Amino acid sequence: MLGKLVKNEIKASAHTMSFIYIAALVTIGIMLLAYLVDVMWLSALATLALMFIALISLVVTFIGIIVNFSKTLYGPQGYLSFTLPVSSRALLASKAIVAFFWMIISYVISLALLVGVYMYATSMVGEDNIEMIKMLIQMFSSLPSEAAIRQYLILLAFTFFIQIAFLVAELFFSITFANTRILQKLGGFAPIVVFFVIFIIGQVCNFLLTSHVPIIVSPTDNGLTLGFTQSMLDAGNFSMGISGYLFQLVATIGLFVATEWLMEHKVNIK
C-alpha cells in the first residue's frame, strides 16, 4: 500500500514540480541555440534566466511541498485522505518520501545548472576552469587514501540527506501542529510560528552539542576514524564535526513520530 501511495503522490505533485524543470530545459535550448548562431545578447539573457531558475527551483519545490501536504491532509481533500484504508503512518511516510525525492532532485538540478552556467560563462575551457579542476584534484589528493576519499564522500552525502530529512520533518510537524484545535485560532500564521520556534531550538541545540560534545570524524590511511577533541581547531584537515548531524537525525525521527501522533489524536480537519 505504501508503494501505491508514493506512486500517487508523485503523480499528483509531478505537474507542479516538473514545470520549473521544463522551463530550465527550454532555457538551456535557447542558450545553446543563441551560442550556435552567435547571438550574444540572447545568450546572455538566457544565461541570466538559467541562473534565476537554478535559484528559484528550490523555492518552488519548498512551496510545492508545503502546499501539497497542507491541502491534501488538512484542506478540502483532508477528509478523503484520512478515510483511506491506510494508517496515518503510511500517509505521512508516503508524503515524506515524495517530498524528500523532490528536494533531492531540486538540489541536484540547481547545483548542475549553476555549475553549467559557470562553465558556459568561462567558455568551457577557460583558464579559470582549468585552475578550479586542478584545485579540486589537489584538494582530494591530500586525503591519505582512496578509502578515506570514498568514505568521506559517503559521509558528505549522508549529512546532506539528514539535513533535507530534518527540514521536511520540521515542515510536516509545523503544518500538522498548526492544524490542532489549540493553534487553529492563529490561522495561517500558526505554521510559520511553529516552524521558526522549532528552527531556533534546533539551532541552539546544534550549537551547544557542537561546542560541548565534539564528535569528530577524521580521514586516515585506513579510512575515517571517530575521535573526540575539545575544538575543531585541534582536528586535522577535512575533519568534520558530526554531533550536530546526529542531533538532527534523532530530532528528525522524533518530529515524524510526534507528527504521526498528532495526526492520530489531535488534528482538527477543516
Rosetta silent file (secondary structure, phi, psi, omega in degrees, C-alpha in Angstrom):
SEQUENCE: MLGKLVKNEIKASAHTMSFIYIAALVTIGIMLLAYLVDVMWLSALATLALMFIALISLVVTFIGIIVNFSKTLYGPQGYLSFTLPVSSRALLASKAIVAFFWMIISYVISLALLVGVYMYATSMVGEDNIEMIKMLIQMFSSLPSEAAIRQYLILLAFTFFIQIAFLVAELFFSITFANTRILQKLGGFAPIVVFFVIFIIGQVCNFLLTSHVPIIVSPTDNGLTLGFTQSMLDAGNFSMGISGYLFQLVATIGLFVATEWLMEHKVNIK
SCORE:     score description
SCORE:     0.000 S_00000001
   1 L     0.000  -37.254  179.363    0.000    0.000    0.000 S_00000001
   2 H   -60.779  -39.449  178.737    2.872    2.395    0.765 S_00000001
   3 H   -61.200  -41.360  178.417    4.169    1.917   -2.768 S_00000001
   4 H   -65.621  -40.046  178.356    0.775    2.866   -4.227 S_00000001
   5 H   -63.128  -43.301  178.921    0.591    5.936   -2.015 S_00000001
   6 H   -62.924  -43.617  179.259    4.067    7.039   -3.093 S_00000001
   7 H   -60.173  -44.755  179.360    3.185    6.458   -6.752 S_00000001
   8 H   -67.149  -36.859  178.944    0.009    8.537   -6.452 S_00000001
   9 H   -64.003  -42.248  179.523    1.851   11.285   -4.559 S_00000001
  10 H   -64.414  -42.530  178.398    4.466   11.555   -7.311 S_00000001
  11 H   -62.466  -42.199 -176.721    1.779   11.716   -9.987 S_00000001
  12 H   -68.691  -33.197 -176.186   -0.168   14.363   -8.079 S_00000001
  13 H   -97.500   -9.967 -174.803    2.858   16.576   -7.463 S_00000001
  14 H   -62.980  -37.332 -177.465    4.716   15.991  -10.745 S_00000001
  15 H   -61.788  -47.089 -179.445    2.788   18.660  -12.630 S_00000001
  16 H   -68.303  -45.387 -174.585    3.723   21.419  -10.202 S_00000001
  17 H   -72.344  -35.608 -174.854    7.297   20.275   -9.619 S_00000001
  18 H   -76.354  -16.377 -178.388    8.158   19.468  -13.244 S_00000001
  19 H   -58.207  -44.857 -178.221    7.130   22.895  -14.509 S_00000001
  20 H   -67.609  -32.548  179.742   10.359   24.509  -13.298 S_00000001
  21 H   -72.828  -36.350  175.382   12.464   21.720  -14.824 S_00000001
  22 H   -63.711  -41.668  177.199   10.752   22.109  -18.206 S_00000001
  23 H   -60.519  -38.607  178.534   11.480   25.833  -18.030 S_00000001
  24 H   -65.158  -43.768  179.242   15.139   25.019  -17.364 S_00000001
  25 H   -62.680  -42.929  178.622   15.334   22.685  -20.388 S_00000001
  26 H   -62.917  -41.799 -179.974   13.735   25.294  -22.658 S_00000001
  27 H   -65.656  -39.738  176.855   16.140   27.957  -21.382 S_00000001
  28 H   -62.036  -42.590  178.389   19.136   25.675  -21.953 S_00000001
  29 H   -60.717  -43.261  178.522   17.927   25.066  -25.503 S_00000001
  30 H   -64.302  -41.394 -178.999   17.621   28.809  -26.139 S_00000001
  31 H   -64.059  -43.946  179.512   21.058   29.445  -24.650 S_00000001
  32 H   -67.692  -40.300  178.100   22.720   26.777  -26.796 S_00000001
  33 H   -62.674  -43.736  178.814   20.897   27.938  -29.924 S_00000001
  34 H   -63.559  -34.461  178.001   21.959   31.521  -29.292 S_00000001
  35 H   -67.902  -40.447 -178.573   25.540   30.338  -28.824 S_00000001
  36 H   -68.517  -38.519 -178.417   25.478   28.407  -32.114 S_00000001
  37 L   -93.029    3.830  175.194   24.060   31.307  -34.146 S_00000001
  38 L    60.939   48.099  173.130   26.258   33.783  -32.274 S_00000001
  39 L  -105.464   93.518 -168.674   23.518   35.992  -30.835 S_00000001
  40 H   -67.721  -39.044 -177.870   25.320   37.186  -27.755 S_00000001
  41 H   -64.535  -38.067  178.368   22.536   39.290  -26.207 S_00000001
  42 H   -70.333  -38.055  177.634   20.109   36.353  -26.336 S_00000001
  43 H   -63.872  -42.120  179.433   22.752   34.008  -24.960 S_00000001
  44 H   -65.922  -41.082  179.189   23.484   36.386  -22.083 S_00000001
  45 H   -63.794  -42.739  178.818   19.779   36.792  -21.335 S_00000001
  46 H   -65.310  -35.778  178.644   19.243   33.018  -21.351 S_00000001
  47 H   -64.587  -43.874  176.881   22.242   32.566  -19.058 S_00000001
  48 H   -63.692  -39.828  178.258   20.798   35.017  -16.531 S_00000001
  49 H   -63.473  -37.858 -179.940   17.416   33.297  -16.788 S_00000001
  50 H   -67.134  -38.487  176.180   19.046   29.943  -16.132 S_00000001
  51 H   -62.962  -41.912  178.747   20.752   31.284  -13.011 S_00000001
  52 H   -63.375  -42.584  179.656   17.413   32.597  -11.797 S_00000001
  53 H   -63.369  -40.064  179.641   15.746   29.225  -12.480 S_00000001
  54 H   -59.720  -38.333 -179.034   18.522   27.416  -10.590 S_00000001
  55 H   -79.821  -41.783 -174.781   17.835   29.540   -7.520 S_00000001
  56 H   -74.481  -21.187 -178.213   14.048   29.712   -7.760 S_00000001
  57 H   -61.344  -35.840  178.264   13.651   25.947   -8.271 S_00000001
  58 H   -67.029  -39.781  178.851   14.448   25.335   -4.611 S_00000001
  59 H   -66.279  -43.295  179.010   11.852   27.901   -3.550 S_00000001
  60 H   -61.517  -43.434  178.649    9.239   26.412   -5.894 S_00000001
  61 H   -63.433  -44.411  179.287    9.932   22.920   -4.553 S_00000001
  62 H   -58.248  -49.416  179.927    9.776   24.154   -0.961 S_00000001
  63 H   -66.244  -40.470  179.852    6.437   25.892   -1.523 S_00000001
  64 H   -60.475  -40.579  178.578    5.076   22.953   -3.522 S_00000001
  65 H   -64.123  -44.118  179.834    5.806   20.537   -0.677 S_00000001
  66 H   -62.524  -48.767 -177.609    4.097   22.814    1.843 S_00000001
  67 H   -63.444  -44.557 -178.287    1.010   23.373   -0.320 S_00000001
  68 H   -63.593  -45.385 -178.650    0.641   19.711   -1.235 S_00000001
  69 H   -64.722  -44.467 -178.437    0.973   18.468    2.351 S_00000001
  70 H   -68.233  -42.973 -175.641   -1.390   21.085    3.750 S_00000001
  71 H   -70.591  -41.675 -173.844   -4.018   20.787    1.011 S_00000001
  72 H   -81.694  -17.308  179.307   -4.188   17.002    0.810 S_00000001
  73 H  -110.907  -36.560 -173.350   -4.263   16.374    4.571 S_00000001
  74 H  -122.967    6.674  176.776   -5.732   19.451    6.227 S_00000001
  75 L  -105.301 -150.449 -178.523   -7.514   21.195    3.376 S_00000001
  76 L   -58.886  -28.620 -179.177  -10.534   20.258    1.245 S_00000001
  77 L   -89.195    0.290 -175.017   -9.022   16.826    0.496 S_00000001
  78 H   -60.539  -44.280 -179.845   -8.287   16.064    4.133 S_00000001
  79 H   -59.923  -41.667  179.736  -11.446   14.082    4.821 S_00000001
  80 H   -64.800  -42.599 -178.776  -10.806   11.895    1.781 S_00000001
  81 H   -63.323  -43.927 -176.559   -7.173   11.279    2.752 S_00000001
  82 H   -78.178  -11.578  175.680   -7.982   10.312    6.344 S_00000001
  83 L   -93.760   -1.841  175.714  -10.804    7.985    5.269 S_00000001
  84 L   -65.467  148.765 -179.345   -8.479    5.899    3.095 S_00000001
  85 L   -76.999   53.034  178.456   -7.914    2.362    4.437 S_00000001
  86 L  -136.347  159.583 -179.222   -4.341    3.196    5.425 S_00000001
  87 L   -80.576  162.372  175.304   -2.706    4.286    8.656 S_00000001
  88 H   -62.386  -32.784  178.165   -1.561    7.803    9.433 S_00000001
  89 H   -62.043  -42.242  179.963    1.980    6.443    9.447 S_00000001
  90 H   -67.046  -41.114  177.458    1.619    5.280    5.836 S_00000001
  91 H   -60.912  -47.071 -178.779    0.147    8.625    4.769 S_00000001
  92 H   -65.389  -42.718 -178.678    2.951   10.524    6.472 S_00000001
  93 H   -62.997  -42.233 -179.045    5.650    8.187    5.153 S_00000001
  94 H   -63.699  -42.114 -179.770    4.454    8.488    1.550 S_00000001
  95 H   -70.057  -35.520  178.127    4.412   12.270    1.692 S_00000001
  96 H   -67.425  -42.147  179.810    7.819   12.373    3.385 S_00000001
  97 H   -62.768  -45.639 -179.313    9.372   10.069    0.777 S_00000001
  98 H   -67.805  -40.321  177.472    7.992   12.104   -2.118 S_00000001
  99 H   -62.104  -43.865  177.762    8.982   15.420   -0.502 S_00000001
 100 H   -61.264  -41.861  179.629   12.495   14.078    0.075 S_00000001
 101 H   -59.282  -48.829 -178.442   12.592   12.875   -3.548 S_00000001
 102 H   -69.072  -35.065  178.338   11.668   16.290   -4.968 S_00000001
 103 H   -65.233  -42.524  178.326   14.065   18.125   -2.648 S_00000001
 104 H   -61.450  -47.590 -179.267   16.977   15.931   -3.746 S_00000001
 105 H   -60.029  -43.781 -178.329   16.144   16.447   -7.420 S_00000001
 106 H   -64.413  -42.412  178.081   15.850   20.214   -6.965 S_00000001
 107 H   -63.456  -45.065 -178.753   19.171   20.485   -5.136 S_00000001
 108 H   -64.025  -46.338 -179.266   20.979   18.360   -7.729 S_00000001
 109 H   -65.178  -42.453  179.050   19.460   20.221  -10.689 S_00000001
 110 H   -60.947  -44.271  178.400   20.135   23.627   -9.133 S_00000001
 111 H   -63.755  -43.404 -179.869   23.759   22.718   -8.495 S_00000001
 112 H   -63.550  -40.256  179.304   24.149   21.301  -12.015 S_00000001
 113 H   -64.819  -43.785 -179.559   22.619   24.432  -13.555 S_00000001
 114 H   -65.624  -40.754  176.715   24.878   26.770  -11.579 S_00000001
 115 H   -65.567  -41.298  178.859   27.967   24.752  -12.468 S_00000001
 116 H   -62.854  -41.518  177.875   26.842   24.629  -16.099 S_00000001
 117 H   -63.248  -41.011  178.742   26.323   28.383  -16.196 S_00000001
 118 H   -62.788  -46.030 -179.921   29.776   28.908  -14.715 S_00000001
 119 H   -63.166  -40.632  179.540   31.376   26.575  -17.235 S_00000001
 120 H   -66.371  -43.223 -177.857   29.487   28.250  -20.081 S_00000001
 121 H   -64.570  -26.869  179.540   30.357   31.757  -18.896 S_00000001
 122 L  -101.669   21.100  173.862   34.054   30.862  -18.880 S_00000001
 123 L    62.720   27.406  170.457   33.833   29.299  -22.363 S_00000001
 124 L    69.630  -38.212 -175.879   34.105   25.724  -21.108 S_00000001
 125 L  -122.795   21.589 -177.600   37.916   25.558  -21.452 S_00000001
 126 L   -65.604  163.382 -178.998   38.888   28.809  -19.824 S_00000001
 127 H   -62.044  -33.695  179.851   41.894   29.138  -17.574 S_00000001
 128 H   -62.397  -41.263  179.115   39.622   29.567  -14.552 S_00000001
 129 H   -65.175  -42.011  179.998   38.076   26.144  -15.132 S_00000001
 130 H   -61.767  -43.699  179.328   41.445   24.503  -15.525 S_00000001
 131 H   -65.875  -38.014  179.357   42.651   26.045  -12.285 S_00000001
 132 H   -65.214  -43.560  178.648   39.458   25.047  -10.495 S_00000001
 133 H   -61.937  -42.795  178.417   39.800   21.432  -11.655 S_00000001
 134 H   -61.624  -40.701 -179.081   43.432   21.391  -10.561 S_00000001
 135 H   -64.524  -42.241  178.746   42.446   22.788   -7.174 S_00000001
 136 H   -63.982  -43.355  178.826   39.749   20.113   -6.682 S_00000001
 137 H   -61.960  -44.130  179.718   42.150   17.352   -7.686 S_00000001
 138 H   -65.035  -37.352 -178.353   44.806   18.693   -5.347 S_00000001
 139 H   -63.858  -48.905 -178.300   42.283   19.050   -2.520 S_00000001
 140 H   -75.326  -26.233  178.230   41.092   15.440   -2.689 S_00000001
 141 H   -70.436  -16.716  177.542   44.571   14.101   -3.397 S_00000001
 142 L   -76.239  -13.164  174.197   45.591   15.464    0.003 S_00000001
 143 L   -67.802  145.670 -169.816   43.361   12.868    1.621 S_00000001
 144 L   -69.341  -22.909 -176.007   45.504    9.985    2.900 S_00000001
 145 L  -158.423  164.114  176.352   43.897    7.083    0.978 S_00000001
 146 H   -64.174  -35.879  178.127   41.268    6.044   -1.546 S_00000001
 147 H   -61.989  -39.308  179.377   39.261    4.515    1.299 S_00000001
 148 H   -66.033  -41.181  178.931   39.253    7.880    3.069 S_00000001
 149 H   -62.317  -47.521 -177.788   38.048    9.655   -0.098 S_00000001
 150 H   -62.846  -46.855 -178.395   35.270    7.122   -0.667 S_00000001
 151 H   -69.678  -33.007  179.297   34.088    7.156    2.941 S_00000001
 152 H   -66.918  -42.371  178.412   34.341   10.941    3.156 S_00000001
 153 H   -64.902  -38.029  176.602   32.112   11.387    0.102 S_00000001
 154 H   -63.552  -41.328  178.946   29.610    8.915    1.582 S_00000001
 155 H   -63.937  -41.795  177.696   29.649   10.878    4.830 S_00000001
 156 H   -60.795  -43.780  178.979   29.041   14.148    2.966 S_00000001
 157 H   -63.687  -40.322 -179.028   26.090   12.604    1.136 S_00000001
 158 H   -64.341  -43.944  178.800   24.708   11.205    4.401 S_00000001
 159 H   -65.812  -35.167  176.748   24.892   14.574    6.171 S_00000001
 160 H   -63.545  -43.693  178.724   23.223   16.197    3.164 S_00000001
 161 H   -64.366  -39.143  179.842   20.366   13.680    3.326 S_00000001
 162 H   -62.089  -43.240 -178.737   19.984   14.229    7.079 S_00000001
 163 H   -64.331  -39.229  177.699   19.621   17.993    6.622 S_00000001
 164 H   -67.107  -44.426  179.225   16.935   17.555    3.966 S_00000001
 165 H   -61.652  -38.450  178.776   15.068   14.989    6.088 S_00000001
 166 H   -64.972  -40.760  178.128   15.257   17.334    9.089 S_00000001
 167 H   -63.438  -45.010  178.724   13.836   20.189    7.012 S_00000001
 168 H   -62.433  -42.856  179.517   10.951   18.010    5.762 S_00000001
 169 H   -62.664  -40.983  177.373   10.255   16.805    9.320 S_00000001
 170 H   -61.854  -44.590 -179.245   10.167   20.400   10.592 S_00000001
 171 H   -62.360  -48.825 -176.196    7.751   21.428    7.846 S_00000001
 172 H   -65.473  -41.099  178.681    5.385   18.491    8.352 S_00000001
 173 H   -65.260  -42.611 -178.301    5.330   18.844   12.134 S_00000001
 174 H   -61.701  -45.866 -178.921    4.749   22.612   11.911 S_00000001
 175 H   -66.419  -41.512 -179.244    1.825   22.250    9.496 S_00000001
 176 H   -67.450  -46.461  179.953    0.294   19.386   11.487 S_00000001
 177 H   -62.638  -34.611  179.278    0.674   21.081   14.867 S_00000001
 178 H   -69.023  -16.741  179.562   -0.843   24.251   13.401 S_00000001
 179 L  -100.503   18.696  169.702   -3.955   22.244   12.500 S_00000001
 180 E   -89.839  158.718 -174.053   -4.700   21.223   16.061 S_00000001
 181 L   -58.828  -34.329 -174.686   -7.535   22.985   17.839 S_00000001
 182 L   -68.779  -26.434 -176.318   -5.236   24.906   20.145 S_00000001
 183 L  -110.339   -8.528 -177.270   -3.384   26.651   17.317 S_00000001
 184 H   -64.277  -21.501  179.214   -6.002   26.969   14.588 S_00000001
 185 H   -66.313  -20.344  177.837   -7.105   30.296   16.052 S_00000001
 186 H   -78.810  -12.331  178.186   -3.809   31.762   14.787 S_00000001
 187 L    68.795 -139.580 -175.732   -4.829   30.976   11.220 S_00000001
 188 L   -69.612  -13.589  179.619   -2.160   30.987    8.526 S_00000001
 189 H   -80.070  -18.812 -174.848    0.487   32.331   10.895 S_00000001
 190 H   -58.716  -49.427 -179.977    0.477   29.201   13.059 S_00000001
 191 H   -61.314  -35.686 -179.196    2.704   27.011   10.825 S_00000001
 192 H   -66.577  -44.018  179.699    5.172   29.867   10.418 S_00000001
 193 H   -62.403  -47.594 -178.936    5.374   30.469   14.164 S_00000001
 194 H   -62.362  -43.167 -178.067    5.797   26.770   14.948 S_00000001
 195 H   -60.851  -46.931 -177.152    8.428   26.317   12.226 S_00000001
 196 H   -70.459  -31.465  174.829   10.590   29.192   13.433 S_00000001
 197 H   -63.788  -46.925  178.577   10.308   28.096   17.055 S_00000001
 198 H   -63.588  -41.276 -179.411   11.498   24.601   16.097 S_00000001
 199 H   -61.263  -46.127 -179.124   14.199   26.060   13.855 S_00000001
 200 H   -65.041  -43.680  177.594   15.577   28.289   16.617 S_00000001
 201 H   -60.400  -42.667  179.402   15.508   25.453   19.176 S_00000001
 202 H   -62.120  -41.839 -179.984   17.266   23.191   16.684 S_00000001
 203 H   -66.315  -40.180  179.218   19.981   25.760   16.008 S_00000001
 204 H   -64.502  -46.696  178.903   20.585   26.337   19.729 S_00000001
 205 H   -62.497  -39.743  179.039   20.798   22.589   20.433 S_00000001
 206 H   -61.530  -44.974 -179.473   23.061   22.131   17.432 S_00000001
 207 H   -64.570  -44.743 -178.270   25.414   24.858   18.656 S_00000001
 208 H   -64.472  -41.790  179.739   25.513   23.554   22.233 S_00000001
 209 H   -66.848  -42.929  180.000   26.196   19.985   21.123 S_00000001
 210 H   -63.485  -35.435 -177.481   28.885   21.043   18.664 S_00000001
 211 H   -78.779  -38.980 -171.204   30.559   23.170   21.359 S_00000001
 212 H  -109.124  -15.439  176.991   30.303   20.823   24.331 S_00000001
 213 L  -127.569   68.777 -176.354   30.023   17.359   22.793 S_00000001
 214 L   -72.692  116.651  174.164   32.594   17.408   19.993 S_00000001
 215 L  -117.264  113.052 -170.127   32.476   14.205   17.946 S_00000001
 216 E  -112.924  131.693  172.535   34.992   14.460   15.128 S_00000001
 217 E  -104.986  125.064 -176.213   35.367   12.256   12.061 S_00000001
 218 E  -128.557  143.387  177.851   38.841   12.467   10.521 S_00000001
 219 E   -77.924  139.860  175.633   40.408   10.789    7.442 S_00000001
 220 E  -134.510 -178.414  178.740   43.338    8.399    7.962 S_00000001
 221 L   -62.662  -26.652 -177.972   45.250    5.876    5.858 S_00000001
 222 L   -99.678    8.222 -178.149   42.663    3.227    6.777 S_00000001
 223 E   119.249 -149.929 -179.450   39.607    5.395    6.148 S_00000001
 224 E   -92.617  142.254  177.008   37.642    7.569    8.540 S_00000001
 225 E  -124.866  152.339 -179.383   38.143    7.422   12.288 S_00000001
 226 E  -100.391  133.426 -179.569   35.998    8.718   15.125 S_00000001
 227 E  -145.195  170.708 -179.072   37.568   10.929   17.748 S_00000001
 228 L  -130.731  120.129  178.188   36.769   13.411   20.493 S_00000001
 229 L  -129.844  165.326 -179.937   38.556   16.757   20.772 S_00000001
 230 L   -78.784  -21.150 -177.022   37.891   19.954   22.633 S_00000001
 231 L  -155.280  151.717  174.741   37.814   22.054   19.476 S_00000001
 232 H   -64.526  -21.629  177.732   37.729   21.698   15.710 S_00000001
 233 H   -64.895  -25.730  179.932   40.994   23.651   15.765 S_00000001
 234 H   -80.836  -13.404 -177.490   42.631   20.579   17.291 S_00000001
 235 L   -87.399  164.747 -178.858   41.452   18.397   14.411 S_00000001
 236 L   -86.151 -176.547  177.592   43.223   17.910   11.087 S_00000001
 237 L   -63.095  145.987  179.113   42.270   18.917    7.577 S_00000001
 238 L    69.209    4.807  175.936   38.979   17.509    6.280 S_00000001
 239 L   -69.886  146.123 -176.020   37.884   16.667    9.810 S_00000001
 240 E  -133.507  129.267  173.472   34.140   17.024   10.333 S_00000001
 241 E   -80.209  129.246 -173.403   32.126   17.509   13.494 S_00000001
 242 L  -118.111    2.707 -178.878   29.083   15.245   13.418 S_00000001
 243 H   -62.744  -37.016  177.981   27.391   15.793   16.788 S_00000001
 244 H   -65.174  -39.513  179.251   25.052   18.338   15.187 S_00000001
 245 H   -69.080  -36.313  176.735   24.106   15.909   12.414 S_00000001
 246 H   -64.418  -39.892  175.966   23.468   13.149   14.938 S_00000001
 247 H   -61.391  -44.419  179.886   21.160   15.517   16.794 S_00000001
 248 H   -62.224  -36.695  178.164   19.333   16.332   13.547 S_00000001
 249 H   -64.483  -47.019  178.701   18.900   12.620   12.840 S_00000001
 250 H   -64.849  -42.099 -179.808   17.393   11.961   16.271 S_00000001
 251 H   -64.671  -36.669  178.249   15.270   15.124   16.046 S_00000001
 252 H   -61.484  -46.780  178.260   14.002   14.081   12.604 S_00000001
 253 H   -61.329  -44.979 -179.918   12.814   10.746   13.948 S_00000001
 254 H   -62.464  -40.368  179.947   11.223   12.459   16.950 S_00000001
 255 H   -67.080  -38.697  177.870    9.422   15.026   14.789 S_00000001
 256 H   -67.536  -39.659  176.935    7.991   12.349   12.499 S_00000001
 257 H   -63.486  -44.022  179.006    6.807   10.312   15.492 S_00000001
 258 H   -64.845  -38.176  178.577    5.221   13.424   17.015 S_00000001
 259 H   -64.866  -42.710  178.072    3.594   14.313   13.689 S_00000001
 260 H   -61.949  -41.527  179.828    2.094   10.840   13.370 S_00000001
 261 H   -64.336  -42.543  178.177    0.717   11.045   16.925 S_00000001
 262 H   -63.319  -39.682  178.441   -0.851   14.441   16.242 S_00000001
 263 H   -62.443  -35.666 -177.855   -2.426   13.096   13.043 S_00000001
 264 H   -77.643  -35.251 -167.326   -3.931   10.224   15.002 S_00000001
 265 H  -121.835  -25.481 -168.789   -5.192   12.100   18.063 S_00000001
 266 L  -123.048  -11.428 -175.065   -5.161   15.898   17.794 S_00000001
 267 E   -68.848  136.088  177.683   -5.633   17.084   14.231 S_00000001
 268 L  -112.520   98.753 -176.409   -8.757   19.128   13.605 S_00000001
 269 L   -72.470  134.399 -178.550   -9.575   18.790    9.889 S_00000001
 270 L   -74.440    0.000    0.000  -11.252   21.842    8.403 S_00000001
